[in-house]
Structures are given as C-alpha cells and as structure tokens.
C-alpha cells in the first residue's frame, strides 16, 4: 500500500481528552510510572544548568545525609507532569500555569513515581471560543507516599474544534 | 578549596534584592525534545514539527516545564547551590511561548528570608523571571527554598 491508501483506509487510534470529557471531581490514575535514575538527574541537571552538587555529585549528597544522589526537584515535577499529559492536556491548548506546588520531601535515585489527578475547575475561555480552561490537582507518589502535588491550568481544545496540537 | 560558592548562603539574601544572573541560554531543539521525551510528556506540540506547521505557532514550542527549569537553572548557582531542599512553588506563568533558538535570561528578586525549623538553614522566597532575546517575559514564578546558613 502507498501512503495515501494507508491514510484513507486506516482507522485513527486517538489519544487524549477534549474539554467536554472533564467534569469537576473526575479522577485519573495516570499511566506508566517512572523510575528516576542517576542518569536522569545528572543529565537533567546538567542540561538545565542546575548547579547544586547534591543532584550530580554522590559524595556531596552523602555528606548532606542522603543515601546517594538526590533527584533534581524540577525533574520530579516535570516527570509527574509528563505522566499526566495523555489524560489531561495532550489534545492541545496552551499550558497556562501552576499554583500551590509543594515538594513534600527529597526523592532518592531509584525511586519510582506514579501520578494521579483530579479535576478541580472548568470554565470557558473568553478569548478562545474553540477552547476551554481546565484546572487539575496532580499528585506524584513514591509507593503510597505523597512526594509532590500541584495545581495545573491549561487551555483544552473542544471536541468539535478543528484538530490541532 | 570548596565545592560550592561563598556568596550565596542564607545570610546573603535580603528582601528587595534584585539580581540579573550571569549566563544566558539558547534553548535548542536538543534541549526541548530530549527533556520532553525524558519526562514522558506525550504532547506532540513539543516534538512534531510537521503537525505544528499547521498551527498559529508554525513550529514546535518548548514545553513550559522546560522553560521553567531553564530559567530556574540559570538562577540556580546563585539561589540553589546551597539549597538543602526545594519547598514550594507558586504563581508559575508563561506569558510568551519559547521556540527553538530563543535565548533566555534569568532575573531574581528576594521576597523574604525567614528562620526555618533547623538552626543551620533558613527559608528564602524568591520571585524569578525569564526574559527572551526579544525582551518578552517567558516565565514568572515564586519559589520557596531551604538554604544553608554560612558555616561558622
């Protein structure tokens, strides 16, 4: 088959949710989980110029009373955020902001994070009729223990709007 | 010789101080696509150039979490090298999008400096701004962090 035949015959297997899919109180247990490794925190800290040696010098981290490297907290934030994207914001619309973020404790290399979110607010966008505004409370856990939580707000595409990222 | 600086302890931060951090950073395609994938962010707007051509943006846009991390990173040697723990963030906003090739600079204001639970550290609240090479604000946010006191 050539490309145009494939495009014509294949059934889409879409990902993500649109504005109409969200109701205040809905809860999402997000997919996959992610074990944060030494490579992750060293790569992320170096790429983002995050120069606190506890994130990339294991001896320094042990000197501060940790077992080994401490995972860069921004990497913890972005990983929990990333795990939530397919359920919450993949269908498109700008990321507007985050409020009330708490890092409950440092995360050690080797810990596995999972993410879950609850819809906390839904409203129309005055400036963008094809999108609405949704706020979620997202939690990141290591096992049962809460590691990070925050409130995120995004523009989200409405179902009948032309598809766009 | 010490592994860390000597001018960035708790005592060095006075409310009202406003700093421009020394280094800028051109955010590359490598930075955005690598970190977006590293953190499992599945939003194609950050890694599908073909799809983004059809949008109002015209190109992939940098994931806001990376913009935040880069701006705080540019400020981190000065405001996080002596951190014992990151505590909270609030009021994180992205007034303008960031594209591959944009250069970011970081500014920081000290909002408050207060005692913490432990005697060897205090809590500093910073407000950070990220500015691009067209003088647009691309990031703003407040960050609370536990910072070591100067060893005696």
Interface residues (C-beta under 8 A of the other chain):
Chain A: X15 X32 X34 X40 X43 X44 X47 X48 X49 X50 X51 X52 X53 X54 X57 X60 X64 X73 X74 X75 X77 X78 X79 X81 X82 X83 X85 X86 X89 X90 X92 X94 X95 X96 X97 X98 X99 X100 X101 X102 X103 X105 X106 X150 X164 X165
Chain B: X3 X4 X23 X25 X31 X34 X35 X36 X38 X39 X40 X41 X42 X43 X44 X45 X48 X51 X52 X54 X55 X63 X64 X65 X66 X68 X69 X70 X72 X73 X74 X76 X77 X80 X81 X82 X83 X84 X85 X86 X87 X88 X89 X90 X91 X92 X93 X94 X97 X141
